[in-house]
């Protein structure tokens, strides 16, 4: 039979594969063709082997075109956007030099355009929705509704979703992009940049809830389930198992607080990349042990003994100083007394002579006069003592 050529070309590529088919036989249907068949545009051809073989002067798949109206060699050219594209963008058929686009099973989906190059179902998606559900798809490009932008209409221009509790955009710690806060201060997190896991006061703020959920104690234990369910609690065996700042891609705050039993408990507080609050707590608090009495008593006794020894040494030193001063004073008085004795003796000798002279002469002196001058020196006897001795 007659050879036929088939060209295979992927959409969007200029390369193509050309196949030449040589038939070893012809179908018997060629002999049973239906001339002037109504299937060939009002009888403008013979319908054989499932296709129309057009009469002279007619062209087209169903012989619907007149060769007088359009040149056969120009029909394909007028159905291409340029030489590098397929006929009707491979989304339709070229009928008499004009593209007739294919129909889709879904009536809401359609091809359009002069060369069937457009469609309304191949636009970008956001949230698995065409144009994010905030626009329409026109010729493979999203036309966004008011207050929405982006290739998939995914970006909201409404800043109300970025308002923090203080009525500031992103708490003054970030910028509002597509209706979402992008925090510029790395310490702050959350939908409106109000959460600061590493700021002072975070530990104190969550202390009661962590205590009641981890140990069942504290001021919040009676309403723990109602008031303290905003975070995920994870218990670890010891402090080494707590998340470290370098282990996570988000800030982690380490906390140490005292519980109702006067014990220390350790935990970390963080807001992860999914804005979920996560608390890791050491399952066993550290409680202080009771005082050891023996060292305390021994210390007190040793202190008393040392203080007593110190006082005794001070007293002894003062006594030595006092004795030395008294001895020096005594030596000084002794020297003075030695001189006074010599002087008194001479005076006494003189008085004695005078006294004895008067005794011998029968003239009496007062005994107190002599005593006041030479003490007991006058007591010795005047017997045998001459007046001139």
C-alpha positions in Angstrom: 0.0 0.0 0.0 0.9 3.7 0.0 3.4 4.9 2.6 2.3 7.3 5.3 4.3 9.6 7.4 3.6 10.3 11.1 5.3 13.1 13.1 5.5 12.8 16.9 6.4 16.0 18.8 6.2 16.8 22.6 4.4 19.9 23.5 6.7 22.8 24.0 9.7 21.3 22.2 10.9 22.0 18.7 12.3 18.5 18.2 10.1 15.8 16.6 10.2 12.2 15.6 9.1 11.3 12.1 7.8 7.8 11.4 7.3 6.4 7.9 4.8 3.6 7.7 4.8 1.1 4.8 1.7 -0.9 4.7 2.0 -4.5 3.5 -1.6 -4.6 2.6 -4.7 -2.4 2.3 -7.9 -2.8 4.3 -10.9 -4.2 2.5 -12.8 -1.1 3.6 -11.3 0.8 0.8 -13.5 -1.2 -1.5 -16.6 -0.5 0.5 -16.4 3.2 0.7 -19.6 5.3 1.0 -19.6 7.9 -1.7 -21.0 11.4 -1.1 -21.5 10.4 2.5 -23.3 12.8 4.8 -20.5 12.2 7.2 -18.2 14.1 4.9 -19.9 17.6 5.2 -23.1 17.2 3.3 -21.7 14.6 0.9 -18.5 16.4 -0.1 -16.5 13.2 0.0 -16.3 9.4 0.3 -16.4 7.9 3.8 -14.1 4.9 3.8 -12.1 3.1 6.6 -13.5 5.6 9.2 -12.3 8.8 7.4 -13.5 11.1 4.7 -11.8 11.2 1.3 -12.7 14.6 -0.1 -14.0 15.2 -3.5 -12.0 17.5 -5.8 -12.2 21.1 -4.6 -12.9 20.2 -1.0 -10.4 20.0 1.9 -10.5 19.4 5.6 -11.0 16.5 7.9 -14.6 16.2 7.0 -14.3 18.0 3.6 -15.9 21.0 5.1 -13.6 23.6 3.4 -13.5 24.7 -0.1 -10.1 24.9 -1.8 -11.3 28.2 -3.4 -11.7 29.8 0.0 -8.4 28.7 1.6 -5.2 27.4 0.1 -4.4 23.9 1.3 -0.8 24.7 2.0 -1.8 27.7 4.1 -4.3 26.0 6.4 -1.8 24.6 8.8 0.2 27.8 8.8 -2.7 29.9 9.9 -3.4 27.5 12.7 0.1 27.9 14.2 1.2 30.8 16.4 4.7 30.4 14.9 6.6 27.7 13.2 7.9 26.2 16.5 4.4 25.4 17.8 1.9 22.7 17.1 -1.2 23.2 15.2 -3.8 24.8 17.4 -1.3 24.3 20.3 -2.3 20.7 20.2 -5.4 21.7 22.0 -7.7 21.8 19.0 -8.2 21.1 15.2 -7.5 23.4 12.3 -10.7 23.7 10.3 -10.5 25.7 7.2 -7.5 27.6 8.5 -9.2 28.3 11.9 -8.6 26.5 15.2 -11.5 24.8 16.8 -10.5 24.0 20.4 -11.2 20.7 22.1 -13.9 20.2 24.6 -13.2 19.1 28.1 -15.1 16.6 30.1 -15.6 19.2 32.8 -17.8 21.9 31.3 -16.2 24.5 33.5 -12.8 23.8 32.0 -12.2 25.1 28.5 -9.5 26.0 26.0 -9.6 29.4 24.3 -7.5 31.7 22.2 -6.9 32.1 18.5 -4.6 29.1 18.6 -6.2 27.3 21.5 -3.2 28.4 23.5 -5.1 29.4 26.6 -7.1 27.5 29.2 -8.7 28.3 32.6 -7.5 25.3 34.6 -3.7 25.3 34.4 -2.9 28.3 36.7 -0.9 28.2 39.9 -2.5 26.8 43.0 -2.4 27.7 46.6 -3.8 25.4 49.3 -4.6 23.0 46.5 -7.1 25.6 45.2 -6.8 27.2 41.7 -5.6 30.7 42.2 -5.8 30.1 46.0 -9.6 30.5 45.8 -9.1 34.2 45.5 -9.1 34.8 41.8 -9.9 33.4 38.3 -7.7 31.7 35.9 -7.4 33.4 32.5 -5.1 32.1 29.8 -3.0 30.2 32.5 -2.5 33.4 34.6 -4.4 34.2 37.8 -6.5 37.4 37.9 -6.7 38.1 41.6 -9.6 39.5 43.5 -9.2 42.9 45.2 -6.9 42.9 48.3 -5.1 39.7 47.0 -1.9 39.4 45.0 0.7 36.8 44.0 1.0 34.3 41.2 -1.6 32.1 42.9 -3.5 35.0 44.6 -2.1 33.6 47.9 -1.0 36.9 49.3 -3.5 39.0 51.2 -3.0 42.8 51.3 -5.3 43.1 54.4 -3.1 44.0 57.4 -5.8 43.3 60.0 -4.5 39.8 60.4 -1.2 41.3 61.5 -2.5 43.5 64.2 -1.1 42.6 67.7 -3.0 43.1 70.9 -1.5 46.6 71.3 -2.9 47.5 67.8 0.5 47.7 66.3 1.4 45.9 63.0 3.3 42.8 64.1 3.8 44.3 67.5 6.3 46.7 66.0 8.7 43.8 65.8 8.2 42.8 62.1 6.6 43.4 58.8 3.2 42.2 57.4 3.7 40.2 54.2 0.7 38.5 52.5 -1.3 38.9 55.7 1.3 37.2 57.8 3.9 38.7 60.2 7.5 38.3 59.3 9.3 39.0 62.6 12.5 41.1 62.2 13.6 40.8 65.8 14.9 37.2 66.2 13.8 37.0 69.9 10.1 37.4 69.0 7.8 34.8 67.5 4.2 34.0 66.9 1.5 35.1 64.4 1.9 38.7 65.5 5.5 38.7 66.9 4.3 38.9 70.5 5.8 35.7 71.8 9.3 36.1 73.3 10.5 32.7 74.8 13.8 34.1 75.9 12.6 37.4 77.4 12.9 37.9 81.2 9.7 37.0 83.0 8.8 34.0 80.7 9.9 31.5 83.4 7.9 33.2 86.1 4.9 33.5 83.9 4.7 29.7 83.1 6.1 28.5 86.5 2.7 27.6 88.1 1.3 25.8 85.0 4.5 23.8 84.6 4.5 22.8 88.3 0.9 21.7 88.3 1.1 19.7 85.1 4.5 18.1 85.9 4.1 17.4 89.7 0.5 18.1 90.6 1.5 20.8 93.1 1.4 24.6 93.3 -1.3 27.3 93.2 -2.8 26.1 89.9 -3.3 22.4 90.8 -7.0 22.7 91.3 -7.6 24.3 87.9 -4.6 23.0 86.0 -6.5 21.2 83.2 -8.6 24.3 82.5 -5.9 27.0 82.6 -2.7 25.2 81.7 -3.4 23.3 78.4 -1.8 25.8 76.0 1.5 24.0 75.7 2.9 20.5 75.1 4.7 19.0 78.2 7.5 16.5 77.7 9.3 15.0 80.8 13.0 14.1 80.7 15.1 12.2 83.2 17.8 14.8 84.0 19.0 18.3 83.1 21.4 17.0 80.4 18.4 15.8 78.4 16.9 19.3 78.2 17.0 20.9 74.8 20.1 23.1 74.3 20.0 26.5 72.4 22.2 25.1 69.7 20.1 21.9 69.2 17.0 23.7 67.9 16.3 26.1 65.1 14.2 28.3 67.4 15.0 30.1 70.7 14.9 28.0 73.9 14.6 29.5 77.4 16.1 27.6 80.3 14.3 28.1 83.6 14.9 27.2 87.3 12.0 27.7 89.8 11.2 26.7 93.3 8.0 24.6 93.9 5.6 24.4 96.8 7.8 21.9 98.6 10.8 24.3 98.5 12.5 22.2 95.9 14.1 23.3 92.7 12.7 22.1 89.3 14.2 22.8 85.9 12.5 23.2 82.5 12.8 24.8 79.1 10.2 26.8 77.3 10.1 27.3 73.5 7.8 28.1 70.6 8.8 25.9 67.6 8.6 26.6 63.9 5.0 25.6 63.8 4.2 28.2 66.6 3.5 25.4 69.0 4.5 26.0 72.7 6.7 23.1 74.0 7.9 22.6 77.6 10.6 20.1 78.6 10.8 19.5 82.3 13.1 17.4 84.5 10.8 14.8 86.1 12.4 14.8 89.5 12.8 18.1 91.5 16.0 18.8 93.4 15.2 19.0 97.1 17.7 20.3 99.7 18.8 17.7 102.3 18.5 18.3 106.1 21.5 19.9 108.0 24.2 17.6 109.4 24.1 18.2 113.2 27.6 16.8 114.1 29.6 19.3 112.0 27.5 22.2 113.3 28.0 21.2 117.0 31.7 20.5 116.4 32.0 23.9 114.8 30.2 25.7 117.6 32.3 23.9 120.3 35.5 24.6 118.4 34.5 28.2 118.1 33.8 28.6 121.8 37.2 26.9 122.7 39.1 29.2 120.3 37.3 32.3 121.6 38.2 31.2 125.2 41.8 30.6 124.3 41.9 33.9 122.6 40.5 35.7 125.7 42.9 33.8 128.0 45.8 34.9 125.9 44.6 38.5 125.8 44.2 38.4 129.6 47.6 36.9 130.1 49.2 39.5 127.9 47.5 42.3 129.8 48.7 40.8 133.1 52.3 40.6 131.8 52.1 44.2 130.7 50.6 45.2 134.0 53.2 43.3 136.0 56.0 44.8 134.1 54.6 48.3 134.7 54.2 47.5 138.4 57.7 46.1 138.6 59.1 49.2 136.9 57.2 51.3 139.3 58.4 49.2 142.2 62.0 49.6 141.1 61.6 53.3 140.8 60.1 53.5 144.3 62.8 51.3 145.6 65.5 53.6 144.3 63.7 56.5 145.8 63.3 54.7 149.1 67.0 53.9 149.2 67.9 57.5 149.0 65.2 58.5 151.6 66.6 55.9 154.0 70.1 57.4 154.0 68.7 60.9 154.5 66.4 59.8 157.3 69.2 57.9 159.1 71.4 61.0 159.2 68.5 63.1 160.5 67.6 60.4 163.0 71.2 60.3 164.3 71.1 64.0 164.8 67.7 63.9 166.6 68.9 61.0 168.7 71.8 63.0 169.9 69.6 65.9 170.6 67.0 63.7 172.3 69.5 61.8 174.4 71.2 65.0 175.4 68.0 66.4 176.6 67.2 63.2 178.4 70.5 63.3 180.2 70.0 66.9 180.9 66.5 66.3 182.1 64.8 68.1 179.2 62.1 66.0 177.4 61.3 66.1 173.8 58.0 64.9 172.5 58.3 61.3 171.4 56.0 62.0 168.4 58.5 64.6 167.2 61.2 62.0 167.1 58.9 59.4 165.6 57.8 61.7 162.8 61.4 62.2 161.8 63.1 58.8 162.2 60.3 56.3 162.8 61.5 53.6 165.2 65.1 54.7 165.2 64.7 56.5 168.5 63.5 53.3 170.3 66.9 52.0 170.9 68.2 52.9 174.4 70.1 56.0 175.1 71.9 54.2 177.9 75.6 54.3 177.7 75.4 57.2 175.2 77.1 60.3 176.3 75.8 63.6 175.5 78.8 64.3 173.4 78.9 61.0 171.5 
